[in-house]
Amino acid sequence: MANIFWVTCPKCRGEFYCHTQELRHKGIKLLCPYCSHQFLDEESPRIME
Ligand SMILES: [Zn+2]
């Protein structure tokens, strides 16, 4: 089973998932597929793991 987490974009509130091993707690910015906003996982108002 894929190891993923869901994030909520702080700008448009869109939800999408990322691969945990690549992006969680890595200090790498996530790219929102809805509005192209870039943000860190810690900046997400909601995370589901
Ligand atoms: Zn967004």
mmCIF file of the protein (N, C-alpha, C, O) and its ligand, coordinates in Angstrom:
data_MODEL
# 
_entry.id   MODEL 
# 
loop_
_entity.id 
_entity.type 
_entity.pdbx_number_of_molecules 
1 polymer     1 
2 non-polymer 1 
# 
_entity_poly.entity_id                      1 
_entity_poly.type                           'polypeptide(L)' 
_entity_poly.nstd_linkage                   no 
_entity_poly.nstd_monomer                   no 
_entity_poly.pdbx_seq_one_letter_code       MANIFWVTCPKCRGEFYCHTQELRHKGIKLLCPYCSHQFLDEESPRIME 
_entity_poly.pdbx_seq_one_letter_code_can   MANIFWVTCPKCRGEFYCHTQELRHKGIKLLCPYCSHQFLDEESPRIME 
_entity_poly.pdbx_strand_id                 A 
# 
loop_
_entity_poly_seq.entity_id 
_entity_poly_seq.num 
_entity_poly_seq.mon_id 
_entity_poly_seq.hetero 
1 1  MET n 
1 2  ALA n 
1 3  ASN n 
1 4  ILE n 
1 5  PHE n 
1 6  TRP n 
1 7  VAL n 
1 8  THR n 
1 9  CYS n 
1 10 PRO n 
1 11 LYS n 
1 12 CYS n 
1 13 ARG n 
1 14 GLY n 
1 15 GLU n 
1 16 PHE n 
1 17 TYR n 
1 18 CYS n 
1 19 HIS n 
1 20 THR n 
1 21 GLN n 
1 22 GLU n 
1 23 LEU n 
1 24 ARG n 
1 25 HIS n 
1 26 LYS n 
1 27 GLY n 
1 28 ILE n 
1 29 LYS n 
1 30 LEU n 
1 31 LEU n 
1 32 CYS n 
1 33 PRO n 
1 34 TYR n 
1 35 CYS n 
1 36 SER n 
1 37 HIS n 
1 38 GLN n 
1 39 PHE n 
1 40 LEU n 
1 41 ASP n 
1 42 GLU n 
1 43 GLU n 
1 44 SER n 
1 45 PRO n 
1 46 ARG n 
1 47 ILE n 
1 48 MET n 
1 49 GLU n 
# 
loop_
_struct_asym.id 
_struct_asym.entity_id 
A 1 
B 2 
# 
loop_
_chem_comp.id 
_chem_comp.type 
_chem_comp.mon_nstd_flag 
ALA 'L-peptide linking' y 
ARG 'L-peptide linking' y 
ASN 'L-peptide linking' y 
ASP 'L-peptide linking' y 
CYS 'L-peptide linking' y 
GLN 'L-peptide linking' y 
GLU 'L-peptide linking' y 
GLY 'peptide linking'   y 
HIS 'L-peptide linking' y 
ILE 'L-peptide linking' y 
LEU 'L-peptide linking' y 
LYS 'L-peptide linking' y 
MET 'L-peptide linking' y 
PHE 'L-peptide linking' y 
PRO 'L-peptide linking' y 
SER 'L-peptide linking' y 
THR 'L-peptide linking' y 
TRP 'L-peptide linking' y 
TYR 'L-peptide linking' y 
VAL 'L-peptide linking' y 
ZN  non-polymer         . 
# 
_pdbx_entity_nonpoly.entity_id   2 
_pdbx_entity_nonpoly.name        ? 
_pdbx_entity_nonpoly.comp_id     ZN 
# 
_pdbx_nonpoly_scheme.asym_id         B 
_pdbx_nonpoly_scheme.entity_id       2 
_pdbx_nonpoly_scheme.mon_id          ZN 
_pdbx_nonpoly_scheme.ndb_seq_num     1 
_pdbx_nonpoly_scheme.pdb_seq_num     101 
_pdbx_nonpoly_scheme.auth_seq_num    101 
_pdbx_nonpoly_scheme.pdb_mon_id      ZN 
_pdbx_nonpoly_scheme.auth_mon_id     ZN 
_pdbx_nonpoly_scheme.pdb_strand_id   A 
_pdbx_nonpoly_scheme.pdb_ins_code    . 
# 
loop_
_atom_site.group_PDB 
_atom_site.id 
_atom_site.type_symbol 
_atom_site.label_atom_id 
_atom_site.label_alt_id 
_atom_site.label_comp_id 
_atom_site.label_asym_id 
_atom_site.label_entity_id 
_atom_site.label_seq_id 
_atom_site.pdbx_PDB_ins_code 
_atom_site.Cartn_x 
_atom_site.Cartn_y 
_atom_site.Cartn_z 
_atom_site.occupancy 
_atom_site.B_iso_or_equiv 
_atom_site.pdbx_formal_charge 
_atom_site.auth_seq_id 
_atom_site.auth_comp_id 
_atom_site.auth_asym_id 
_atom_site.auth_atom_id 
_atom_site.pdbx_PDB_model_num 
ATOM   1   N  N  . MET A 1 1  ? 0.840  -1.191 0.000   1.00 0.00 ? 1   MET A N  1 
ATOM   2   C  CA . MET A 1 1  ? 0.000  0.000  0.000   1.00 0.00 ? 1   MET A CA 1 
ATOM   3   C  C  . MET A 1 1  ? 0.886  1.256  0.000   1.00 0.00 ? 1   MET A C  1 
ATOM   4   O  O  . MET A 1 1  ? 1.869  1.344  0.736   1.00 0.00 ? 1   MET A O  1 
ATOM   5   N  N  . ALA A 1 2  ? 0.523  2.181  -0.812  1.00 0.00 ? 2   ALA A N  1 
ATOM   6   C  CA . ALA A 1 2  ? 1.310  3.413  -0.926  1.00 0.00 ? 2   ALA A CA 1 
ATOM   7   C  C  . ALA A 1 2  ? 1.280  4.194  0.378   1.00 0.00 ? 2   ALA A C  1 
ATOM   8   O  O  . ALA A 1 2  ? 0.252  4.277  1.050   1.00 0.00 ? 2   ALA A O  1 
ATOM   9   N  N  . ASN A 1 3  ? 2.395  4.747  0.710   1.00 0.00 ? 3   ASN A N  1 
ATOM   10  C  CA . ASN A 1 3  ? 2.526  5.525  1.934   1.00 0.00 ? 3   ASN A CA 1 
ATOM   11  C  C  . ASN A 1 3  ? 2.327  7.003  1.597   1.00 0.00 ? 3   ASN A C  1 
ATOM   12  O  O  . ASN A 1 3  ? 3.240  7.682  1.127   1.00 0.00 ? 3   ASN A O  1 
ATOM   13  N  N  . ILE A 1 4  ? 1.118  7.475  1.848   1.00 0.00 ? 4   ILE A N  1 
ATOM   14  C  CA . ILE A 1 4  ? 0.790  8.841  1.445   1.00 0.00 ? 4   ILE A CA 1 
ATOM   15  C  C  . ILE A 1 4  ? 0.185  9.630  2.598   1.00 0.00 ? 4   ILE A C  1 
ATOM   16  O  O  . ILE A 1 4  ? -0.239 9.056  3.601   1.00 0.00 ? 4   ILE A O  1 
ATOM   17  N  N  . PHE A 1 5  ? 0.149  10.924 2.449   1.00 0.00 ? 5   PHE A N  1 
ATOM   18  C  CA . PHE A 1 5  ? -0.573 11.771 3.377   1.00 0.00 ? 5   PHE A CA 1 
ATOM   19  C  C  . PHE A 1 5  ? -1.342 12.823 2.582   1.00 0.00 ? 5   PHE A C  1 
ATOM   20  O  O  . PHE A 1 5  ? -0.938 13.222 1.489   1.00 0.00 ? 5   PHE A O  1 
ATOM   21  N  N  . TRP A 1 6  ? -2.456 13.259 3.156   1.00 0.00 ? 6   TRP A N  1 
ATOM   22  C  CA . TRP A 1 6  ? -3.274 14.266 2.484   1.00 0.00 ? 6   TRP A CA 1 
ATOM   23  C  C  . TRP A 1 6  ? -2.992 15.626 3.089   1.00 0.00 ? 6   TRP A C  1 
ATOM   24  O  O  . TRP A 1 6  ? -2.872 15.766 4.306   1.00 0.00 ? 6   TRP A O  1 
ATOM   25  N  N  . VAL A 1 7  ? -2.889 16.608 2.245   1.00 0.00 ? 7   VAL A N  1 
ATOM   26  C  CA . VAL A 1 7  ? -2.695 17.976 2.726   1.00 0.00 ? 7   VAL A CA 1 
ATOM   27  C  C  . VAL A 1 7  ? -3.807 18.870 2.181   1.00 0.00 ? 7   VAL A C  1 
ATOM   28  O  O  . VAL A 1 7  ? -4.444 18.562 1.173   1.00 0.00 ? 7   VAL A O  1 
ATOM   29  N  N  . THR A 1 8  ? -4.016 19.971 2.868   1.00 0.00 ? 8   THR A N  1 
ATOM   30  C  CA . THR A 1 8  ? -4.965 20.980 2.401   1.00 0.00 ? 8   THR A CA 1 
ATOM   31  C  C  . THR A 1 8  ? -4.180 22.236 2.037   1.00 0.00 ? 8   THR A C  1 
ATOM   32  O  O  . THR A 1 8  ? -3.390 22.734 2.839   1.00 0.00 ? 8   THR A O  1 
ATOM   33  N  N  . CYS A 1 9  ? -4.394 22.734 0.856   1.00 0.00 ? 9   CYS A N  1 
ATOM   34  C  CA . CYS A 1 9  ? -3.698 23.937 0.412   1.00 0.00 ? 9   CYS A CA 1 
ATOM   35  C  C  . CYS A 1 9  ? -4.144 25.135 1.258   1.00 0.00 ? 9   CYS A C  1 
ATOM   36  O  O  . CYS A 1 9  ? -5.343 25.375 1.400   1.00 0.00 ? 9   CYS A O  1 
ATOM   37  N  N  . PRO A 1 10 ? -3.187 25.889 1.821   1.00 0.00 ? 10  PRO A N  1 
ATOM   38  C  CA . PRO A 1 10 ? -3.559 27.036 2.651   1.00 0.00 ? 10  PRO A CA 1 
ATOM   39  C  C  . PRO A 1 10 ? -4.145 28.189 1.840   1.00 0.00 ? 10  PRO A C  1 
ATOM   40  O  O  . PRO A 1 10 ? -4.731 29.111 2.407   1.00 0.00 ? 10  PRO A O  1 
ATOM   41  N  N  . LYS A 1 11 ? -3.995 28.143 0.549   1.00 0.00 ? 11  LYS A N  1 
ATOM   42  C  CA . LYS A 1 11 ? -4.488 29.237 -0.294  1.00 0.00 ? 11  LYS A CA 1 
ATOM   43  C  C  . LYS A 1 11 ? -5.898 28.978 -0.830  1.00 0.00 ? 11  LYS A C  1 
ATOM   44  O  O  . LYS A 1 11 ? -6.788 29.816 -0.684  1.00 0.00 ? 11  LYS A O  1 
ATOM   45  N  N  . CYS A 1 12 ? -6.095 27.799 -1.458  1.00 0.00 ? 12  CYS A N  1 
ATOM   46  C  CA . CYS A 1 12 ? -7.403 27.531 -2.084  1.00 0.00 ? 12  CYS A CA 1 
ATOM   47  C  C  . CYS A 1 12 ? -8.185 26.455 -1.349  1.00 0.00 ? 12  CYS A C  1 
ATOM   48  O  O  . CYS A 1 12 ? -9.322 26.152 -1.713  1.00 0.00 ? 12  CYS A O  1 
ATOM   49  N  N  . ARG A 1 13 ? -7.575 25.869 -0.303  1.00 0.00 ? 13  ARG A N  1 
ATOM   50  C  CA . ARG A 1 13 ? -8.232 24.823 0.507   1.00 0.00 ? 13  ARG A CA 1 
ATOM   51  C  C  . ARG A 1 13 ? -8.466 23.537 -0.273  1.00 0.00 ? 13  ARG A C  1 
ATOM   52  O  O  . ARG A 1 13 ? -9.237 22.685 0.168   1.00 0.00 ? 13  ARG A O  1 
ATOM   53  N  N  . GLY A 1 14 ? -7.834 23.383 -1.391  1.00 0.00 ? 14  GLY A N  1 
ATOM   54  C  CA . GLY A 1 14 ? -7.936 22.143 -2.134  1.00 0.00 ? 14  GLY A CA 1 
ATOM   55  C  C  . GLY A 1 14 ? -7.148 21.039 -1.432  1.00 0.00 ? 14  GLY A C  1 
ATOM   56  O  O  . GLY A 1 14 ? -6.103 21.294 -0.833  1.00 0.00 ? 14  GLY A O  1 
ATOM   57  N  N  . GLU A 1 15 ? -7.655 19.821 -1.511  1.00 0.00 ? 15  GLU A N  1 
ATOM   58  C  CA . GLU A 1 15 ? -6.985 18.689 -0.873  1.00 0.00 ? 15  GLU A CA 1 
ATOM   59  C  C  . GLU A 1 15 ? -6.338 17.789 -1.917  1.00 0.00 ? 15  GLU A C  1 
ATOM   60  O  O  . GLU A 1 15 ? -6.927 17.489 -2.956  1.00 0.00 ? 15  GLU A O  1 
ATOM   61  N  N  . PHE A 1 16 ? -5.128 17.371 -1.622  1.00 0.00 ? 16  PHE A N  1 
ATOM   62  C  CA . PHE A 1 16 ? -4.443 16.432 -2.510  1.00 0.00 ? 16  PHE A CA 1 
ATOM   63  C  C  . PHE A 1 16 ? -3.464 15.625 -1.689  1.00 0.00 ? 16  PHE A C  1 
ATOM   64  O  O  . PHE A 1 16 ? -3.149 15.982 -0.554  1.00 0.00 ? 16  PHE A O  1 
ATOM   65  N  N  . TYR A 1 17 ? -2.975 14.519 -2.270  1.00 0.00 ? 17  TYR A N  1 
ATOM   66  C  CA . TYR A 1 17 ? -2.073 13.674 -1.495  1.00 0.00 ? 17  TYR A CA 1 
ATOM   67  C  C  . TYR A 1 17 ? -0.649 13.715 -2.027  1.00 0.00 ? 17  TYR A C  1 
ATOM   68  O  O  . TYR A 1 17 ? -0.398 14.004 -3.197  1.00 0.00 ? 17  TYR A O  1 
ATOM   69  N  N  . CYS A 1 18 ? 0.282  13.409 -1.108  1.00 0.00 ? 18  CYS A N  1 
ATOM   70  C  CA . CYS A 1 18 ? 1.700  13.381 -1.439  1.00 0.00 ? 18  CYS A CA 1 
ATOM   71  C  C  . CYS A 1 18 ? 2.300  12.100 -0.879  1.00 0.00 ? 18  CYS A C  1 
ATOM   72  O  O  . CYS A 1 18 ? 1.741  11.481 0.027   1.00 0.00 ? 18  CYS A O  1 
ATOM   73  N  N  . HIS A 1 19 ? 3.433  11.715 -1.424  1.00 0.00 ? 19  HIS A N  1 
ATOM   74  C  CA . HIS A 1 19 ? 4.132  10.549 -0.913  1.00 0.00 ? 19  HIS A CA 1 
ATOM   75  C  C  . HIS A 1 19 ? 4.902  10.914 0.353   1.00 0.00 ? 19  HIS A C  1 
ATOM   76  O  O  . HIS A 1 19 ? 5.718  11.835 0.359   1.00 0.00 ? 19  HIS A O  1 
ATOM   77  N  N  . THR A 1 20 ? 4.629  10.182 1.408   1.00 0.00 ? 20  THR A N  1 
ATOM   78  C  CA . THR A 1 20 ? 5.211  10.483 2.710   1.00 0.00 ? 20  THR A CA 1 
ATOM   79  C  C  . THR A 1 20 ? 6.728  10.441 2.698   1.00 0.00 ? 20  THR A C  1 
ATOM   80  O  O  . THR A 1 20 ? 7.377  11.368 3.183   1.00 0.00 ? 20  THR A O  1 
ATOM   81  N  N  . GLN A 1 21 ? 7.292  9.392  2.158   1.00 0.00 ? 21  GLN A N  1 
ATOM   82  C  CA . GLN A 1 21 ? 8.748  9.229  2.212   1.00 0.00 ? 21  GLN A CA 1 
ATOM   83  C  C  . GLN A 1 21 ? 9.477  10.331 1.461   1.00 0.00 ? 21  GLN A C  1 
ATOM   84  O  O  . GLN A 1 21 ? 10.601 10.687 1.815   1.00 0.00 ? 21  GLN A O  1 
ATOM   85  N  N  . GLU A 1 22 ? 8.849  10.868 0.435   1.00 0.00 ? 22  GLU A N  1 
ATOM   86  C  CA . GLU A 1 22 ? 9.521  11.896 -0.351  1.00 0.00 ? 22  GLU A CA 1 
ATOM   87  C  C  . GLU A 1 22 ? 9.314  13.299 0.211   1.00 0.00 ? 22  GLU A C  1 
ATOM   88  O  O  . GLU A 1 22 ? 10.200 14.147 0.118   1.00 0.00 ? 22  GLU A O  1 
ATOM   89  N  N  . LEU A 1 23 ? 8.133  13.541 0.798   1.00 0.00 ? 23  LEU A N  1 
ATOM   90  C  CA . LEU A 1 23 ? 7.771  14.935 1.070   1.00 0.00 ? 23  LEU A CA 1 
ATOM   91  C  C  . LEU A 1 23 ? 7.410  15.292 2.504   1.00 0.00 ? 23  LEU A C  1 
ATOM   92  O  O  . LEU A 1 23 ? 7.378  16.474 2.844   1.00 0.00 ? 23  LEU A O  1 
ATOM   93  N  N  . ARG A 1 24 ? 7.137  14.306 3.355   1.00 0.00 ? 24  ARG A N  1 
ATOM   94  C  CA . ARG A 1 24 ? 6.707  14.645 4.712   1.00 0.00 ? 24  ARG A CA 1 
ATOM   95  C  C  . ARG A 1 24 ? 7.919  14.965 5.589   1.00 0.00 ? 24  ARG A C  1 
ATOM   96  O  O  . ARG A 1 24 ? 8.869  14.184 5.654   1.00 0.00 ? 24  ARG A O  1 
ATOM   97  N  N  . HIS A 1 25 ? 7.880  16.126 6.268   1.00 0.00 ? 25  HIS A N  1 
ATOM   98  C  CA . HIS A 1 25 ? 8.952  16.572 7.168   1.00 0.00 ? 25  HIS A CA 1 
ATOM   99  C  C  . HIS A 1 25 ? 10.297 16.699 6.441   1.00 0.00 ? 25  HIS A C  1 
ATOM   100 O  O  . HIS A 1 25 ? 11.353 16.517 7.047   1.00 0.00 ? 25  HIS A O  1 
ATOM   101 N  N  . LYS A 1 26 ? 10.255 17.006 5.172   1.00 0.00 ? 26  LYS A N  1 
ATOM   102 C  CA . LYS A 1 26 ? 11.492 17.108 4.395   1.00 0.00 ? 26  LYS A CA 1 
ATOM   103 C  C  . LYS A 1 26 ? 11.906 18.549 4.131   1.00 0.00 ? 26  LYS A C  1 
ATOM   104 O  O  . LYS A 1 26 ? 13.000 18.793 3.622   1.00 0.00 ? 26  LYS A O  1 
ATOM   105 N  N  . GLY A 1 27 ? 11.050 19.501 4.467   1.00 0.00 ? 27  GLY A N  1 
ATOM   106 C  CA . GLY A 1 27 ? 11.364 20.890 4.175   1.00 0.00 ? 27  GLY A CA 1 
ATOM   107 C  C  . GLY A 1 27 ? 11.291 21.195 2.683   1.00 0.00 ? 27  GLY A C  1 
ATOM   108 O  O  . GLY A 1 27 ? 11.867 22.170 2.202   1.00 0.00 ? 27  GLY A O  1 
ATOM   109 N  N  . ILE A 1 28 ? 10.569 20.336 1.962   1.00 0.00 ? 28  ILE A N  1 
ATOM   110 C  CA . ILE A 1 28 ? 10.393 20.516 0.523   1.00 0.00 ? 28  ILE A CA 1 
ATOM   111 C  C  . ILE A 1 28 ? 8.993  21.065 0.275   1.00 0.00 ? 28  ILE A C  1 
ATOM   112 O  O  . ILE A 1 28 ? 8.018  20.583 0.851   1.00 0.00 ? 28  ILE A O  1 
ATOM   113 N  N  . LYS A 1 29 ? 8.902  22.061 -0.575  1.00 0.00 ? 29  LYS A N  1 
ATOM   114 C  CA . LYS A 1 29 ? 7.600  22.659 -0.835  1.00 0.00 ? 29  LYS A CA 1 
ATOM   115 C  C  . LYS A 1 29 ? 6.733  21.750 -1.700  1.00 0.00 ? 29  LYS A C  1 
ATOM   116 O  O  . LYS A 1 29 ? 7.198  21.123 -2.652  1.00 0.00 ? 29  LYS A O  1 
ATOM   117 N  N  . LEU A 1 30 ? 5.454  21.705 -1.331  1.00 0.00 ? 30  LEU A N  1 
ATOM   118 C  CA . LEU A 1 30 ? 4.472  20.933 -2.079  1.00 0.00 ? 30  LEU A CA 1 
ATOM   119 C  C  . LEU A 1 30 ? 3.818  21.864 -3.102  1.00 0.00 ? 30  LEU A C  1 
ATOM   120 O  O  . LEU A 1 30 ? 3.686  23.065 -2.870  1.00 0.00 ? 30  LEU A O  1 
ATOM   121 N  N  . LEU A 1 31 ? 3.417  21.297 -4.223  1.00 0.00 ? 31  LEU A N  1 
ATOM   122 C  CA . LEU A 1 31 ? 2.787  22.102 -5.267  1.00 0.00 ? 31  LEU A CA 1 
ATOM   123 C  C  . LEU A 1 31 ? 1.305  21.749 -5.359  1.00 0.00 ? 31  LEU A C  1 
ATOM   124 O  O  . LEU A 1 31 ? 0.938  20.609 -5.642  1.00 0.00 ? 31  LEU A O  1 
ATOM   125 N  N  . CYS A 1 32 ? 0.474  22.739 -5.119  1.00 0.00 ? 32  CYS A N  1 
ATOM   126 C  CA . CYS A 1 32 ? -0.964 22.517 -5.219  1.00 0.00 ? 32  CYS A CA 1 
ATOM   127 C  C  . CYS A 1 32 ? -1.358 22.319 -6.681  1.00 0.00 ? 32  CYS A C  1 
ATOM   128 O  O  . CYS A 1 32 ? -1.025 23.150 -7.526  1.00 0.00 ? 32  CYS A O  1 
ATOM   129 N  N  . PRO A 1 33 ? -2.065 21.224 -6.992  1.00 0.00 ? 33  PRO A N  1 
ATOM   130 C  CA . PRO A 1 33 ? -2.462 20.974 -8.381  1.00 0.00 ? 33  PRO A CA 1 
ATOM   131 C  C  . PRO A 1 33 ? -3.628 21.855 -8.836  1.00 0.00 ? 33  PRO A C  1 
ATOM   132 O  O  . PRO A 1 33 ? -3.940 21.912 -10.025 1.00 0.00 ? 33  PRO A O  1 
ATOM   133 N  N  . TYR A 1 34 ? -4.265 22.537 -7.891  1.00 0.00 ? 34  TYR A N  1 
ATOM   134 C  CA . TYR A 1 34 ? -5.434 23.350 -8.236  1.00 0.00 ? 34  TYR A CA 1 
ATOM   135 C  C  . TYR A 1 34 ? -5.074 24.803 -8.532  1.00 0.00 ? 34  TYR A C  1 
ATOM   136 O  O  . TYR A 1 34 ? -5.563 25.392 -9.496  1.00 0.00 ? 34  TYR A O  1 
ATOM   137 N  N  . CYS A 1 35 ? -4.209 25.373 -7.686  1.00 0.00 ? 35  CYS A N  1 
ATOM   138 C  CA . CYS A 1 35 ? -3.893 26.801 -7.865  1.00 0.00 ? 35  CYS A CA 1 
ATOM   139 C  C  . CYS A 1 35 ? -2.402 27.049 -8.047  1.00 0.00 ? 35  CYS A C  1 
ATOM   140 O  O  . CYS A 1 35 ? -1.978 28.198 -8.170  1.00 0.00 ? 35  CYS A O  1 
ATOM   141 N  N  . SER A 1 36 ? -1.593 25.976 -8.065  1.00 0.00 ? 36  SER A N  1 
ATOM   142 C  CA . SER A 1 36 ? -0.143 26.063 -8.262  1.00 0.00 ? 36  SER A CA 1 
ATOM   143 C  C  . SER A 1 36 ? 0.590  26.779 -7.128  1.00 0.00 ? 36  SER A C  1 
ATOM   144 O  O  . SER A 1 36 ? 1.738  27.191 -7.293  1.00 0.00 ? 36  SER A O  1 
ATOM   145 N  N  . HIS A 1 37 ? -0.065 26.926 -5.984  1.00 0.00 ? 37  HIS A N  1 
ATOM   146 C  CA . HIS A 1 37 ? 0.588  27.516 -4.826  1.00 0.00 ? 37  HIS A CA 1 
ATOM   147 C  C  . HIS A 1 37 ? 1.597  26.521 -4.255  1.00 0.00 ? 37  HIS A C  1 
ATOM   148 O  O  . HIS A 1 37 ? 1.330  25.322 -4.184  1.00 0.00 ? 37  HIS A O  1 
ATOM   149 N  N  . GLN A 1 38 ? 2.758  27.035 -3.850  1.00 0.00 ? 38  GLN A N  1 
ATOM   150 C  CA . GLN A 1 38 ? 3.777  26.177 -3.251  1.00 0.00 ? 38  GLN A CA 1 
ATOM   151 C  C  . GLN A 1 38 ? 3.856  26.458 -1.756  1.00 0.00 ? 38  GLN A C  1 
ATOM   152 O  O  . GLN A 1 38 ? 3.893  27.614 -1.335  1.00 0.00 ? 38  GLN A O  1 
ATOM   153 N  N  . PHE A 1 39 ? 3.880  25.397 -0.957  1.00 0.00 ? 39  PHE A N  1 
ATOM   154 C  CA . PHE A 1 39 ? 3.908  25.571 0.499   1.00 0.00 ? 39  PHE A CA 1 
ATOM   155 C  C  . PHE A 1 39 ? 4.522  24.344 1.149   1.00 0.00 ? 39  PHE A C  1 
ATOM   156 O  O  . PHE A 1 39 ? 4.551  23.262 0.562   1.00 0.00 ? 39  PHE A O  1 
ATOM   157 N  N  . LEU A 1 40 ? 5.012  24.527 2.368   1.00 0.00 ? 40  LEU A N  1 
ATOM   158 C  CA . LEU A 1 40 ? 5.583  23.419 3.121   1.00 0.00 ? 40  LEU A CA 1 
ATOM   159 C  C  . LEU A 1 40 ? 4.467  22.617 3.799   1.00 0.00 ? 40  LEU A C  1 
ATOM   160 O  O  . LEU A 1 40 ? 3.382  23.141 4.050   1.00 0.00 ? 40  LEU A O  1 
ATOM   161 N  N  . ASP A 1 41 ? 4.741  21.353 4.089   1.00 0.00 ? 41  ASP A N  1 
ATOM   162 C  CA . ASP A 1 41 ? 3.706  20.528 4.739   1.00 0.00 ? 41  ASP A CA 1 
ATOM   163 C  C  . ASP A 1 41 ? 3.265  21.144 6.074   1.00 0.00 ? 41  ASP A C  1 
ATOM   164 O  O  . ASP A 1 41 ? 2.101  21.034 6.461   1.00 0.00 ? 41  ASP A O  1 
ATOM   165 N  N  . GLU A 1 42 ? 4.211  21.796 6.777   1.00 0.00 ? 42  GLU A N  1 
ATOM   166 C  CA . GLU A 1 42 ? 3.851  22.410 8.066   1.00 0.00 ? 42  GLU A CA 1 
ATOM   167 C  C  . GLU A 1 42 ? 2.887  23.591 7.905   1.00 0.00 ? 42  GLU A C  1 
ATOM   168 O  O  . GLU A 1 42 ? 2.217  23.980 8.862   1.00 0.00 ? 42  GLU A O  1 
ATOM   169 N  N  . GLU A 1 43 ? 2.818  24.153 6.714   1.00 0.00 ? 43  GLU A N  1 
ATOM   170 C  CA . GLU A 1 43 ? 1.942  25.307 6.488   1.00 0.00 ? 43  GLU A CA 1 
ATOM   171 C  C  . GLU A 1 43 ? 0.509  24.892 6.173   1.00 0.00 ? 43  GLU A C  1 
ATOM   172 O  O  . GLU A 1 43 ? -0.391 25.732 6.150   1.00 0.00 ? 43  GLU A O  1 
ATOM   173 N  N  . SER A 1 44 ? 0.296  23.606 5.932   1.00 0.00 ? 44  SER A N  1 
ATOM   174 C  CA . SER A 1 44 ? -1.035 23.137 5.606   1.00 0.00 ? 44  SER A CA 1 
ATOM   175 C  C  . SER A 1 44 ? -1.949 23.247 6.810   1.00 0.00 ? 44  SER A C  1 
ATOM   176 O  O  . SER A 1 44 ? -1.568 22.834 7.905   1.00 0.00 ? 44  SER A O  1 
ATOM   177 N  N  . PRO A 1 45 ? -3.155 23.799 6.638   1.00 0.00 ? 45  PRO A N  1 
ATOM   178 C  CA . PRO A 1 45 ? -4.088 23.920 7.763   1.00 0.00 ? 45  PRO A CA 1 
ATOM   179 C  C  . PRO A 1 45 ? -4.627 22.570 8.226   1.00 0.00 ? 45  PRO A C  1 
ATOM   180 O  O  . PRO A 1 45 ? -5.153 22.455 9.333   1.00 0.00 ? 45  PRO A O  1 
ATOM   181 N  N  . ARG A 1 46 ? -4.499 21.565 7.395   1.00 0.00 ? 46  ARG A N  1 
ATOM   182 C  CA . ARG A 1 46 ? -4.991 20.236 7.775   1.00 0.00 ? 46  ARG A CA 1 
ATOM   183 C  C  . ARG A 1 46 ? -4.177 19.165 7.073   1.00 0.00 ? 46  ARG A C  1 
ATOM   184 O  O  . ARG A 1 46 ? -3.964 19.219 5.862   1.00 0.00 ? 46  ARG A O  1 
ATOM   185 N  N  . ILE A 1 47 ? -3.725 18.189 7.856   1.00 0.00 ? 47  ILE A N  1 
ATOM   186 C  CA . ILE A 1 47 ? -2.979 17.067 7.285   1.00 0.00 ? 47  ILE A CA 1 
ATOM   187 C  C  . ILE A 1 47 ? -3.586 15.774 7.791   1.00 0.00 ? 47  ILE A C  1 
ATOM   188 O  O  . ILE A 1 47 ? -3.844 15.632 8.986   1.00 0.00 ? 47  ILE A O  1 
ATOM   189 N  N  . MET A 1 48 ? -3.813 14.848 6.906   1.00 0.00 ? 48  MET A N  1 
ATOM   190 C  CA . MET A 1 48 ? -4.309 13.525 7.289   1.00 0.00 ? 48  MET A CA 1 
ATOM   191 C  C  . MET A 1 48 ? -3.270 12.474 6.914   1.00 0.00 ? 48  MET A C  1 
ATOM   192 O  O  . MET A 1 48 ? -2.903 12.322 5.749   1.00 0.00 ? 48  MET A O  1 
ATOM   193 N  N  . GLU A 1 49 ? -2.810 11.757 7.929   1.00 0.00 ? 49  GLU A N  1 
ATOM   194 C  CA . GLU A 1 49 ? -1.775 10.749 7.685   1.00 0.00 ? 49  GLU A CA 1 
ATOM   195 C  C  . GLU A 1 49 ? -2.280 9.361  8.004   1.00 0.00 ? 49  GLU A C  1 
ATOM   196 O  O  . GLU A 1 49 ? -1.542 8.387  7.857   1.00 0.00 ? 49  GLU A O  1 
HETATM 197 ZN ZN . ZN  B 2 .  ? -4.216 25.575 -3.866  1.00 0.00 2 101 ZN  A ZN 1 
# 
